[in-house]
Every structure is written in C-alpha cells, then in structure tokens.
Amino acid sequence: MDTETVAQNGLVLLGCGKMGSAMLSGWLEGGLPAGSVWVIDPKPSDWLQSTGVHINIDLPPHPAIVLIAVKPQMMGDALPTIAAMGNGDTLFVSVAAGTEIASFESELGDQSPIIRVMPNTPAAVGKGISAMIGNAHVRPDQLDMAQDLLEAVGQVVRLESEDQMDAVTGLSGSGPAYVFHMIECMAAAGEAQGLAPDLAMQLAKATVAGAGALAETAEETPAELRVNVTSPNGTTQAGLEVLMDATQGLPELMTKTVAAATDRSRELRDGG
C-alpha cells in the first residue's frame, strides 16, 4: 500500500465490526500510522479504543480513502456523514454486501470513484479472498491502492463486470458456510462409524484445513491431487464413487447450492 499517501491524507473506516477490525489490524501491522485513521462506529470495541486511531470525531475533509464496512441496513444513516467528500479525489471502497455501485453514486455523486468489494469471513484470520470492481472514475493507481488495502486480510481478484458479483457471492461469499457444514457432516459420519464425537470433529476439522492448505500451495490442480491419493480399488476410491456420483453426489449438489445462493443474491439486488 502507498502508506505515505494514505497517511498524509487520511483513511476513514465507516463501521468497525469483525470485517473492519480485521482489516484495520492488518493495516496497522503493515505500518499505517494510527493517527492517520479515522473510525466511525456507534459501539467501538475495547480493542478499537486501544489502537490509537481517531474514533467518532470530525473527519478530514478530503481523505485518500473512505472504506464503507457498515451493514446494508445501516447504510442510510452512514452515507450522509461522508456525502460531502464525493465527486472529488477521495476513493470510496465498499465491503457492504448487496449494495450496488449505482446506489453509492446516487448518494455520493456520480463523479465519485467507487470500488465495490465482496470479501468473505476467513478475512478475520487473514485467509480471506475478496473480489473487487470499480466504476469508470476509479484510476488504475486507486485500484492498486484498494487491492493493497484488501490484501491485508487475504487474496484479491478483480472482476470484469459488476454482474459477476452475484456469482462471487454464491461461491466465495457464502462458501465458507458450505465448508463448515461439510466439516459437520464429516464429523457426524465419523461418529456413525464408531468414533467419539470430539475425536471425529478434530479429525474432520484438521482434514479439511490441511487439504485446503495443500490445494492452495501445491503445484498440482485439485483434480491431480485427488488422483494422486486415490489407489485403485482402495478405500479412497470406494468413498469417491459415492461422493462423485453424477446424479446423487457432490457435483450436482454443489452446482445447485451455488446456483441457489447466486439467484438469491440477484433477488436481493433487485429488491426481492
């Protein structure tokens, strides 16, 4: 991140819940001076108050970045506090789920540089992945600055169009919950085969976490990794024949799962 530019002009964080706190922690650890950060939050946590950032006081007139991290239902109260900064050089970055760029343009001014981001909850432990898309007023250097900010909590991908955000929501935004449920199901299946509940859960958690870490770092594709651990006529093959069944297995179920979440994202976007 261009810490110097941000430090000189200031960064405003609107909302400091779990996502905002995770990002702020990453920025401060990365060298951003606490004195260059202003936070607006109705219920600042003890941790936030211990950081040395400015909390709930008058904001700088032209900050480098305003990061909007309030819940969508709080947006109506929050945006008027920053509306005067619109139509200028201040970059607005939103991690609020479901709020389109056009909504921010109508509130902040249609000449405002605005980036919309879909992060996910593993950002809280620095393992998130965020997808971002900017409007026509966002400069390349501002896109880079936003990416640097978001990389404090994980990986970042750039989308080609805002329409892709619904599919991102269905896959990576909602995806952690699918994996959590898979862990639940694996643990329950282990119990059904005679393992103690605590042992089955420990095995399931470590297996999913380990496989995910291996998939992310290995040069092989997940498909190649799967083949590598599948001995002919062995135990893994026996399990995969059930899991990979074309009609009743995981492929069809996962397709339906991500489609349902994506469709719901579209409905919510359209006011449904």
C-alpha positions in Angstrom: 0.0 0.0 0.0 1.1 3.6 -0.7 1.2 4.2 3.1 2.6 7.7 2.6 -0.3 8.9 0.5 -2.9 7.4 2.9 -1.0 8.6 5.9 -0.8 12.1 4.5 -4.5 12.5 3.6 -6.1 10.0 6.0 -8.2 6.9 5.8 -11.8 6.8 7.1 -13.3 3.5 8.2 -17.1 3.6 8.3 -18.0 0.7 10.6 -15.6 -1.4 12.6 -17.2 -4.8 13.2 -15.5 -8.1 12.5 -14.5 -7.3 8.9 -13.5 -3.7 9.6 -11.5 -4.8 12.7 -9.7 -7.5 10.7 -8.7 -5.0 8.0 -7.7 -2.3 10.4 -5.5 -4.7 12.4 -3.7 -5.7 9.1 -3.1 -2.1 8.1 -1.7 -1.1 11.5 0.6 -4.2 11.5 1.6 -3.2 7.9 2.9 0.2 9.1 -0.1 2.5 8.6 0.1 5.2 11.4 -2.8 5.0 13.8 -3.0 8.8 13.7 -3.9 8.7 10.0 -7.0 6.6 10.6 -10.5 7.9 11.5 -13.2 5.3 12.5 -16.9 6.0 12.8 -18.6 3.2 14.8 -21.6 3.5 17.2 -20.2 0.9 19.6 -16.3 0.9 19.4 -14.8 -2.2 20.9 -12.2 -2.2 23.6 -9.6 -3.4 21.1 -10.5 -0.5 18.7 -10.1 2.0 21.6 -6.7 0.6 22.3 -5.3 1.1 18.8 -4.8 4.9 19.0 -6.9 5.7 15.9 -9.3 8.6 15.9 -12.8 7.4 16.9 -16.1 9.2 16.3 -14.6 12.7 15.9 -14.7 15.2 13.0 -13.4 13.6 9.8 -10.7 15.0 7.5 -12.3 16.9 4.6 -10.6 15.1 1.7 -9.3 11.6 2.9 -7.4 9.4 0.4 -9.9 6.5 1.1 -13.2 6.0 2.8 -13.8 2.3 3.4 -17.5 1.6 4.0 -17.9 -1.5 6.2 -21.3 -1.0 7.8 -24.2 -3.4 7.4 -26.5 -2.6 4.5 -29.4 -1.7 6.8 -27.2 1.0 8.4 -26.2 2.5 5.1 -28.9 5.1 5.2 -27.6 6.6 8.4 -23.9 6.3 7.5 -23.7 7.7 4.0 -24.8 11.3 4.8 -21.7 11.6 7.1 -19.4 11.2 4.1 -21.5 12.6 1.2 -19.6 15.9 1.2 -16.5 14.0 0.2 -18.0 12.8 -3.1 -17.2 13.9 -6.7 -13.6 14.5 -5.8 -10.3 12.6 -5.4 -11.5 10.6 -2.3 -11.8 6.9 -3.2 -14.8 5.1 -1.8 -14.4 1.3 -1.2 -17.4 -0.6 0.0 -17.3 -4.1 1.5 -21.1 -3.9 2.3 -22.9 -7.0 0.8 -25.5 -6.4 -1.8 -25.2 -2.6 -2.3 -24.5 -1.8 -5.9 -22.2 0.9 -7.2 -25.1 2.8 -8.7 -26.6 3.2 -5.2 -23.4 4.8 -3.9 -23.2 7.1 -7.0 -26.7 8.4 -6.3 -25.8 9.1 -2.6 -22.2 10.3 -3.0 -22.2 11.9 -6.5 -22.0 10.2 -9.9 -18.4 11.5 -10.4 -17.1 9.8 -7.3 -14.5 7.0 -7.7 -16.2 3.9 -6.2 -15.0 0.3 -5.7 -17.3 -2.5 -4.7 -15.8 -5.5 -2.9 -17.1 -8.9 -1.8 -14.9 -10.3 0.9 -15.5 -13.4 3.0 -15.3 -14.3 6.6 -11.9 -16.0 6.7 -10.6 -12.5 6.3 -10.9 -12.4 10.1 -7.8 -14.7 10.2 -6.0 -13.2 7.2 -7.2 -16.1 4.9 -10.0 -14.3 3.1 -10.5 -13.8 -0.6 -12.0 -10.5 -1.9 -13.4 -9.8 -5.4 -13.4 -6.1 -6.5 -14.8 -4.0 -9.3 -14.6 -0.2 -9.8 -16.7 2.3 -11.7 -15.4 4.4 -14.6 -14.0 7.1 -12.3 -11.5 4.8 -10.5 -7.9 5.4 -11.6 -5.5 2.4 -12.0 -3.5 3.7 -9.1 -6.6 3.8 -6.9 -7.4 0.2 -7.9 -3.9 -0.8 -6.8 -4.3 1.1 -3.6 -7.6 -0.7 -2.8 -6.0 -4.0 -3.6 -3.1 -3.3 -1.3 -5.6 -2.5 1.5 -7.6 -5.7 0.9 -4.5 -7.9 0.8 -4.1 -7.2 4.5 -6.7 -9.9 5.1 -6.1 -12.3 2.2 -6.1 -12.7 -1.6 -7.8 -10.3 -4.0 -9.2 -10.9 -7.5 -10.5 -8.2 -10.0 -13.8 -8.8 -11.8 -14.6 -7.8 -15.4 -18.1 -6.6 -14.6 -20.3 -5.9 -11.6 -22.8 -8.6 -12.8 -20.2 -11.2 -11.7 -20.6 -10.2 -8.1 -23.7 -12.4 -7.6 -21.8 -15.5 -8.6 -18.9 -14.4 -6.4 -21.4 -14.1 -3.5 -22.7 -17.6 -4.2 -19.3 -19.2 -4.4 -16.8 -17.4 -2.1 -19.0 -15.1 -0.1 -21.3 -17.8 1.1 -18.8 -20.6 0.5 -17.2 -20.7 4.0 -20.6 -21.8 5.4 -20.7 -24.7 2.9 -17.3 -25.9 4.1 -18.3 -25.5 7.8 -21.3 -27.7 7.0 -19.1 -30.2 5.3 -17.0 -30.4 8.4 -20.1 -31.0 10.4 -21.2 -33.8 8.1 -17.8 -35.5 8.0 -17.6 -35.5 11.8 -21.1 -36.9 12.1 -20.2 -39.6 9.6 -17.1 -40.5 11.6 -19.3 -40.8 14.7 -21.6 -43.1 12.8 -18.6 -45.4 12.2 -17.8 -45.6 16.0 -15.6 -42.6 16.7 -16.1 -40.4 19.8 -17.7 -37.0 18.9 -14.7 -34.9 19.9 -12.3 -37.1 18.1 -14.4 -37.2 14.9 -14.7 -33.4 14.9 -10.9 -32.9 15.4 -10.2 -35.3 12.6 -12.8 -33.5 10.3 -11.5 -30.0 11.0 -7.9 -30.9 10.6 -8.6 -32.9 7.4 -10.4 -30.0 5.7 -7.9 -27.4 6.9 -5.0 -29.5 5.8 -6.4 -30.4 2.4 -7.3 -26.7 1.8 -3.8 -25.6 2.6 -2.3 -28.3 0.4 -4.6 -27.4 -2.5 -3.6 -23.7 -2.2 0.1 -24.3 -2.1 0.7 -27.4 -4.3 1.6 -27.0 -8.0 -0.9 -29.7 -8.9 -4.5 -29.0 -9.6 -7.1 -30.3 -7.0 -8.1 -32.9 -9.6 -4.4 -34.1 -9.8 -4.1 -34.1 -6.0 -7.3 -36.2 -5.8 -6.0 -38.7 -8.3 -2.6 -38.9 -6.5 -4.2 -40.1 -3.2 -6.7 -42.5 -4.9 -5.2 -46.0 -5.0 -7.0 -48.4 -7.5 -9.7 -50.3 -5.6 -8.6 -48.8 -2.4 -10.5 -47.0 0.4 -10.4 -43.5 -1.1 -11.8 -44.8 -4.4 -14.7 -46.5 -2.5 -15.6 -43.3 -0.9 -15.2 -41.2 -4.0 -17.5 -43.4 -6.0 -20.3 -42.3 -3.7 -19.2 -38.7 -3.5 -18.7 -38.2 -7.2 -21.9 -39.9 -8.3 -23.2 -37.9 -11.3 -26.8 -37.7 -10.1 -26.7 -38.0 -6.3 -23.1 -37.0 -5.5 -21.4 -33.7 -4.7 -21.0 -32.3 -8.2 -24.8 -31.9 -8.7 -25.4 -30.8 -5.1 -22.7 -28.2 -5.3 -24.0 -26.8 -8.6 -27.4 -26.4 -7.1 -26.0 -24.9 -3.9 -24.0 -22.2 -5.6 -26.8 -21.5 -8.0 -29.4 -21.1 -5.2 -27.1 -18.6 -3.4 -26.3 -16.7 -6.6 -30.0 -16.5 -7.5 -30.9 -15.2 -4.0 -28.2 -12.6 -4.4 -29.8 -11.4 -7.6 -33.2 -11.3 -5.9 -31.9 -9.2 -3.1 -30.2 -6.9 -5.5 -33.5 -6.4 -7.4 -35.3 -5.7 -4.1 -36.8 -9.2 -3.6 
